[in-house]
Amino acid sequence: MGNGLSTPGPGVDVQGNPVKDPTENVRELVEAALLRQDDLRRAESQHFRELATKEAKHIREISNLRAEYQAELRIKETERIDAIRAVDVQAVQQAAAVQAAQQQALATTVTATADAFRVSLAATVEPILKSIADLQRAQYETQGGRQRVGETRLNVGAVIAACGVGLILIFGVLGLMIQLNT
């Protein structure tokens, strides 16, 4: 200050306001920018939290809809299976009724056939029994010593043959009745 100049003092702008040092101005601008970035980060973080909450809610809604749909599917599938079972049960009942009717018809047929065989057997055996009775009567009448050995053999052979025919008929009827019952 040896040249006679005085120190100018703090700088002022056109309006007389003090001028700030550019370093201080840059610091204030950087601090403002950093605050703005922090605000943006907080807003972005808040936005993502809200978005995640909405997404979680949406996922829960979808999950609930799927659960309801699965429950409805299970109910419908159960109803479908029950309907199939009902048809099967009805078919079994109808088959049982048809089988019962067939058994009744078969029993009636067996009874009628057995009666017809009894009548037929009686008609077949009656002449044989009559012949045997005639042979026995003839044998008793001729027993005095006049009877020949050949005639006796003939009479015994006829009796055995008649008995054999009768047994064959009886066993045939019994066999047929057993077959019809099974």
Secondary structure as GFF3:
##gff-version 3
##sequence-region A 1 182
A	DSSP	alpha_helix	22	141	.	.	.	ID=ss1
A	DSSP	alpha_helix	149	181	.	.	.	ID=ss2
###
